[in-house]
Amino acid sequence: MPWPVVGHERAVDLLRRSLASGRTTQAYLIVGPPGVGKATLAMLLAKAVNCEGEDRPCGRCPHCLRVERGVHPDVLVIRRGMSFDEDEEGAGTRVGIGAIRQLIRDASLLPMAGRYRVFIILDAETMTVEAANALLKTLEEPPPHVLLILVAADDSVLPETVRSRCLRLELRPVGTARVAALLQERGLGPELARLVAALGRGRVGRSLTLAQDGEWLRWRQEFLDRQAGLLASGDAAGALRWAQELAEAFGRDRDLVFEALDILAEWWRDVLLVKVGVPELITNRDREAEIRRAADRLDIGQVTEAIRLLRRARRLLEQNAHPRLTLDNLVLGLPTLR
């Protein structure tokens, strides 16, 4: 059966030819932006190497079905924050040494049901130095029954010693028209499909997630409505209340606030695109009228400064700067229409 992957034909073709020849590499590094389909491809490969069908992965045999349900005894998916060591501290946002030690222990055992033991390390770029160093021995001399798949949004932060021992597969965003067509096949109306494809920026997995998440779409709408009100009113006190809410949210869910900043940056990027005369490239098509109003009222320097401030705030928060101070400075620095 065709691999259920939209785009990424080059990577899929390489994997299929490797499987057909029986010369599958034992360590892969799948790289690409969040939501582009990296984890999907990794799971398909995990199915394929243990599949009992003729055209692997068949998607129907017991091995494929167990991998799909996340219950295959020979497939271990490691995510950041997982710990198999009660004494390990600080693994919350990283792939720590405890998880890699468990991988090494499991890799020494023969498969329980299939041909390969498959280890998928998601967010591999978050491995601690200690974890990456511990993994090296297995990468250098993997047992014949072991397949390692590292998945990373940015592999530049991985040690060269890790990168050089993997076959690198880079997945890039797909054209938004192609993603929109896929979404329409899944039942979305043309207008919503185009919007969701644009919001996903060619990342198929991200677009599919958004299409199924009406709550996220409502949250985005309310978030941008809040910004539009503050932009029009110039209400500094209201802006500071907004910053406080974001700072409190950051304590509960960092990723949600990073996503909120990305939404704002995308909106301001759209204003810049209108300013420079290419409105057909904007992402937030459902808010085009408001974006055009901002482009008419603000000069290009104000728009580029807003984008700079948003990027700076995101970077500072990633570096564990004080959330409230960072977000206060951000909202007070953004231009208004008053």
C-alpha positions, 0 to 999 in steps of 0.5 A: 500500500502507498505510505499515507504521507503527503509530500516527502516523496523523496524520503519515503522512496529512499525508505521503501528502496532500503526495505526492498533491498534488505539494507535498512540503515540502523540509525535515522535522523528525521529533521523538520519543523514541528508538525511537518510529519516527522513522527508519522514517518518514524512510526511508519518505518517502525511498522514497516521493519516488523510488518508481515505483509508483502507491501510494507507497511501493510497497515493490517497485520498484527505488528502494524496494528500494535504499533498504531495502538502504541502497544507493540512490545518491540517499539519504544517511543521516548519523549522529553520529560520521560524518566525511568529512573526515580533518582533522576532530576531535571528531566522535565523538558529534556530527554534525560539519561534515565530514558537513554539507559532504559533504551540501552538495556532494552537494546541488549535484548532480542525482539519479543515479537517482531524482527526489530526492536525499534527506538524512536526518540522524539525531540532528540535535540533536547537530549542532555549532554549526558544522555547524548554521550550515553547513546553514542555507544549504541549508535556506533555499534547497534545490535543487528536487531536494533533500529534507532530513529531520532526525530528533531526539529533542529538537529544543529544543537545535537552533537556532531558525534550523534548526527554523523552516525545517523542517516539524515532525512529532512522533511520540508513543508508542503505547498499550501494548495496541496494541503488545502486539497487534502483537507477538503478531501477530509471534509473541510469546506474550501474557505476553511481548508485554505485558512487551516492550510495557511495557518499550518504553513505547509506542515501537513500534521499541524494542519490536520491537527488544527482541522480537528481542533475547533477549540484551538481555532476559537482560542486563536480567534479570541486571542487575535480579537483581544489584540485587535481591541488593544491595538485600536484603543491603545489601552496600556492598563488593558495591555498590562492585564493581558501580559499578566494573564500570559505570564500566569499561563506561561507558568502552566503551559509554556508551549501555549504561550510560545504558540500565542507569540507565534500567532502574533508574529504571524499577524504582524508579518501579514501586516508587513506583507501588505505594506510591501505590496504582496497581500496574496501571501498573507496567512491570516486570510480571515482577518485581512480587513483588520490587517489592511487597516493596520498596514494603512495606519502604521509605517513600516518601521513600526511594523518591523519593530513589532516583529523584532519585539515578538522574536526577542520576547520569545527568545528571552522566555526560551532562555528562562527570563522573568515571564512577567517583565518580558511580557510587560515590555513586549505589550508596552512596546507594541504600536497602537493605532491611536 
